[in-house]
Amino acid sequence: MGAFAGDLRCELPWPIASDTVGMVLVQHAAEEVRDPRMLLDECARVLVPGGTLWLSVLNPLSPFRGRWWRGGLHASALGTWQSRLRRSGLVPDSLSVQWLGPYWRTDRHDSGVAARDRLRAAVAITVVKRVHAAIPRQPLMRFRLQAGGVGSASMGRSIARSVPGRGHGRGG
């Protein structure tokens, strides 16, 4: 059986099983869909835990926005995209942002993120799908602290007795 390679062009929901894709790239398609949340929900559904979503969207602060608006595209603010990602179950603490496109350089030796970077044409948002671990029904081991301080031998024996498979009796 051959592996799939190439672009996927279809309506939502995608004909892909849940939790099967390691990376999804959405490049300037989110502005064209009727409901961007449906698209983000579908991205979250098909991504495996630890999978990456690369979302390239138009920057509403860019001087190029006049061209997009005449073409029917509407750019949303970065905070709006972050809220949409959160509502779709993609955790915002694993999010990174990069400004894309041309900008006018005033000094050839400058580097880093400057105010003019926020005027670039697009924003690349990278988010990793995080899934919280299941909580066990019972604690894995039980600790019983005894009087005598943190470094006492009695505490060491108590812990050794509570861990399955460790020695019984007085040996700590």
Helices and strands as residue ranges (DSSP letters): E 21-27, H 36-46, E 47-58, H 65-70, H 78-87, G 92-94, E 95-100, G 115-119, E 122-128, H 153-162
